[in-house]
């Protein structure tokens, strides 16, 4: 149906749109079967502006920043700041493209919907299942992080892994309650991150002002950004090597696109959250990295632990280091929570297109996709045991690289969907209240940049190993689509706007 100039009428038949008719390509929700209760088939709009704003922050601030930035700093030195700025800028335009598409048709529950609608069902199948794997792999990285953070206190890897599993089980229990509970969890998790990073930045300013000297003999100073071998101490090769972890730090920036069906007043709430992305990148990414490297010179930052914890530990605040370890622990739990939420909703959308088992398309009495949540956590639990068998650095590098490659595919499909939208319905773009800046030229620039990132990943031995695994996934998806392509349908369920003002 993609690319056709025809649209469905009220009974699902295609007809040519009237000259001035503002049309949509998505097939409207079919009537539920008589045995379906609305609470069992419709997602509820119970996430308000307060939740969405903090989800937009929390989804993109996790282990990639709190833990992975240590490896990135060691690879690139102070120039890692530029890497974060470049990637953050590109991804801002990706979410702007996503925002315009979600505003174009509020029946879209996520970016998987508009990809299936605009490019074709096969694209929705590939994107939906890839996004599922994205968060499975990212969840592994977050759980590795949680294990590391627990080990900071218990000093026992076996017990730390068990505590990580317990943390995952608690998140499952809370997600099974209501979607509003997820929103509340993310609100408070994100608030902890905001307070922690802001406090770290303020502390760094104070330490630089008083020229604090750490036990290692280094002095807190802005000059640490260039007096340890220069701004690019490891040259261009080191600068480019930092892109892998920098890319992983931004996974989840598109998370807001999976909340569309459960957001109250999405026409106002979603654009407001997306428009704040640049300021958040400057404060929470660039600001945090600057704070770390002015207090602790880049060559003293350890790659196998959180630089946030190192900063407070090296300046002699042992108690504060424990507090920061708690913060990064909750941050990793937050990202795991986001992943559990997002892929359960993605499975829900896939099930209603007959691209996944129907079991995943059923909601509990509380309005949550119960089986999608349970199966996701079971898979993550198994993955945690497999990841625990490797060394921390090897396991973390492997899963973060795979995650980065898969997310690049997801982000690329969002951009390609936007380009198709601009080609097929130019009038809708012209009338858009939230148009993406830069247009097609920016889209091509983003896609070229993503290819550049993949080439960089192929240059390093550890990341090239992980990169080699990813084609296997797309071969599996191709086989799955070959057998499933005749069974897929357009989404047969919408959102339950009748419940838009109620609590689940």
NORDA-V177628 format. One record per run of one state. SS is the DSSP state (~ for helix, > for strand, _ for the rest). FROM is the first residue (numbers start at 1). LEN is the number of residues. If there is no record, write none. Layout:
SS/FROM/LEN + SS/FROM/LEN
//
This chain:
_/1/5 + >/6/3 + _/9/5 + >/14/3 + _/17/21 + ~/38/4 + _/42/1 + >/43/2 + _/45/2 + >/47/1 + _/48/1 + ~/49/10 + _/59/4 + ~/63/4 + _/67/1 + ~/68/37 + _/105/6 + ~/111/8 + _/119/2 + ~/121/34 + _/155/2 + ~/157/19 + _/176/3 + ~/179/31 + _/210/3 + >/213/1 + _/214/5 + >/219/1 + _/220/2 + ~/222/4 + _/226/9 + ~/235/7 + _/242/1 + ~/243/7 + _/250/5 + ~/255/4 + _/259/1 + ~/260/3 + >/263/1 + _/264/2 + ~/266/10 + _/276/1 + ~/277/19 + _/296/2 + ~/298/3 + _/301/6 + ~/307/8 + _/315/3 + ~/318/34 + _/352/6 + ~/358/4 + _/362/8 + ~/370/18 + _/388/4 + ~/392/33 + _/425/1 + ~/426/5 + _/431/8 + ~/439/19 + _/458/3 + ~/461/24 + _/485/10 + >/495/2 + ~/497/3 + _/500/5
//
